[in-house]
Amino acid sequence: MNLNKAWGILKENGFKETTKRNQILEIFEGDERYLTARDILDVMQKDYPSMSYDTVYRNLATFVSLDILEATELSGEKHFRMHCESDHHHHHFICMDCGKIKEIPLCPMDLLGAALPAYEIDNHKFEIYGKCPECK
């Protein structure tokens, strides 16, 4: 997702454009990895030394609720990245060391759906975790 689209969604939902929100979004726009609130805070505190973890986390939670960011949990901590805008259904491999992702163009639900014939599936999430070639 690009910044213009993100700001369009925020404004449609009554949020004002601020330099702090913009900088958070710019960090995600420039990085395809999953990042933690602490990663964002470390960058933000260079320009805003008094900025708190809670402020960063509240903004990230807002962005997730509006589908601007995606969230996943890695090693017991939430990680975030810009919402994927791929035009096809896919899942991700996530490097546990550096946070890089690789798109997986397959879906295990294609195989599992037949095993649940009487069930109505509303949604699913599938992620693979490990080390990318650069980190192993």
Legacy VTK file of the C-alpha trace (Angstrom):
# vtk DataFile Version 3.0
C-alpha trace
ASCII
DATASET POLYDATA
POINTS 136 float
0.000 0.000 0.000
1.314 3.467 -0.783
1.111 6.573 1.409
-1.619 8.251 -0.657
-3.922 5.269 -0.318
-3.166 4.974 3.417
-3.962 8.664 3.973
-7.149 8.323 1.943
-8.307 5.533 4.282
-7.307 7.497 7.385
-9.099 10.650 6.254
-12.232 8.677 5.283
-12.274 7.449 8.870
-11.852 10.877 10.464
-8.123 10.838 11.206
-6.078 13.975 10.670
-2.735 13.949 8.934
0.089 14.477 11.410
3.846 14.462 10.894
4.234 11.580 13.375
1.646 9.371 11.671
3.154 10.235 8.316
6.647 9.315 9.482
5.412 5.956 10.843
3.763 5.197 7.510
6.900 6.273 5.615
8.966 3.817 7.664
6.675 0.986 6.600
6.452 2.148 3.000
10.238 2.007 2.720
10.620 -1.452 4.276
8.980 -4.737 3.271
9.995 -6.506 6.480
7.809 -7.028 9.524
8.736 -4.437 12.166
7.918 -4.181 15.862
6.583 -1.173 17.719
10.043 -0.968 19.334
11.672 -0.797 15.872
9.402 2.129 14.992
9.953 3.849 18.341
13.734 3.635 17.946
13.500 5.510 14.630
10.855 7.985 15.831
12.693 8.963 19.019
15.482 10.484 16.940
13.036 13.221 15.870
10.636 12.988 18.841
12.680 12.101 21.968
9.640 12.186 24.239
7.509 9.901 22.052
6.238 6.895 24.004
5.858 3.237 23.139
2.100 3.551 23.841
1.732 6.313 21.238
3.468 4.210 18.602
1.478 1.102 19.518
-1.877 2.948 19.435
-1.100 4.255 15.946
-0.070 0.792 14.762
-3.282 -0.709 16.189
-5.307 1.959 14.360
-3.503 1.228 11.089
-4.188 -2.513 11.514
-7.879 -1.926 12.270
-8.155 0.060 9.012
-6.272 -2.602 6.983
-3.376 -0.244 6.296
-0.965 -2.537 8.140
-0.913 -6.308 8.587
0.059 -7.803 11.945
1.488 -11.139 12.956
2.991 -12.512 16.133
6.605 -13.659 16.081
8.352 -14.949 19.206
5.549 -13.614 21.401
5.696 -10.058 20.017
3.464 -8.336 17.465
5.149 -7.406 14.213
3.691 -5.143 11.528
4.121 -4.433 7.845
2.333 -2.450 5.153
-0.784 -4.249 3.925
-0.094 -6.441 0.921
-1.764 -5.274 -2.264
-1.154 -8.339 -4.364
-3.892 -9.045 -6.873
-3.954 -12.758 -6.031
-4.442 -14.834 -2.891
-1.152 -15.834 -1.270
0.659 -16.405 2.010
4.115 -15.571 3.376
7.394 -17.069 4.519
8.790 -14.827 7.287
12.465 -14.825 8.267
12.712 -15.002 12.056
16.108 -13.264 12.047
15.760 -10.275 9.720
11.972 -10.077 9.207
12.112 -10.323 5.407
9.158 -11.944 3.721
8.721 -14.073 0.630
5.389 -14.502 -1.042
4.071 -18.071 -1.275
1.703 -18.302 -4.251
0.017 -21.463 -2.918
-2.756 -21.864 -0.377
-3.053 -24.908 1.896
-6.812 -24.327 2.082
-7.019 -25.722 -1.450
-6.137 -29.090 0.112
-7.790 -28.675 3.511
-11.187 -27.509 2.295
-12.134 -31.031 1.254
-11.381 -32.255 4.781
-14.027 -29.877 6.201
-17.049 -30.444 3.921
-19.727 -29.549 6.485
-17.951 -26.458 7.797
-18.211 -22.862 6.685
-14.779 -21.246 6.621
-14.879 -17.475 7.044
-11.184 -16.708 6.889
-7.737 -18.201 7.354
-4.098 -17.247 7.861
-1.073 -19.303 6.923
2.530 -18.282 7.588
5.788 -20.185 7.447
8.630 -19.142 9.755
12.344 -19.839 9.425
15.530 -18.257 8.109
15.978 -16.709 4.692
19.021 -17.677 2.551
20.935 -14.579 3.726
20.412 -15.409 7.436
20.917 -19.183 7.508
LINES 1 137
136 0 1 2 3 4 5 6 7 8 9 10 11 12 13 14 15 16 17 18 19 20 21 22 23 24 25 26 27 28 29 30 31 32 33 34 35 36 37 38 39 40 41 42 43 44 45 46 47 48 49 50 51 52 53 54 55 56 57 58 59 60 61 62 63 64 65 66 67 68 69 70 71 72 73 74 75 76 77 78 79 80 81 82 83 84 85 86 87 88 89 90 91 92 93 94 95 96 97 98 99 100 101 102 103 104 105 106 107 108 109 110 111 112 113 114 115 116 117 118 119 120 121 122 123 124 125 126 127 128 129 130 131 132 133 134 135
